[in-house]
Amino acid sequence: MTNIVLETQESFYQYIERVATGSQTIADYLREDKIGEAIQLIVQFSEGMDWLTKVVELMESHKYTIDINFSHINPFLKEINDGIERQDYVIVADMFEYEIQPFFEEAKKKRFRMIEEDPH
């Protein structure tokens, strides 16, 4: 395995850890009426989701897979966007605390593994 693949996987794991913690921070900021700070973190979260998805795709092209399905949080992301548009920060905080954060707590346990070659 090349160093860049290993380094990318390690960065992925570290980022997953930060997202789990950051999700709670976003919820706390929203509940403390620190809306500007929370929105900045939500923008970073959104950019991070793009990066995580790209890493999974890249790893698959190098014959690695991981048991994390980011599409499972898409409905929550839609609710977050709707909540922000309505300025309903309670629902946004709840989504980050009760849906996004547990998803990433579970994702922290996952690791990339080689895709088995089909012998047929």
Steps between C-alpha positions, in 0.01 A plus 500: 500500500636840409567766761251743347220244533592433864531871576166575336332225700654635822379853417155357433491332844620818673239708319221259600609548865485880462156487337362296789626761749417795275138388459447541873677839490263616225198391707639677808572822310149505355347451845726775641381737225848509343340473156788653301755260647265206447435594136877520435540149641204375294667635183821319599296186572344520154840537333631214712216274390603560138859411586401183689286384209784564255744303717265200507471514119877536462567208732257284305700576185804366690309186604410608855155515654357622829167420658371858525205607290489879501171496307333393828542854633366675188145531643646667809705738285180603322330563836801705611482714185125547543548589866767758418277657235216527754746611770375209711827444678349261755430241228846559348664451841296184556601360160869552578477363853262207452560391140830627358714459811392136570553415131860621521556340841415170331709588193806549724506123551527422127821440304582460133564146382617350174225404257515126440561411139221289351664168396243441222 
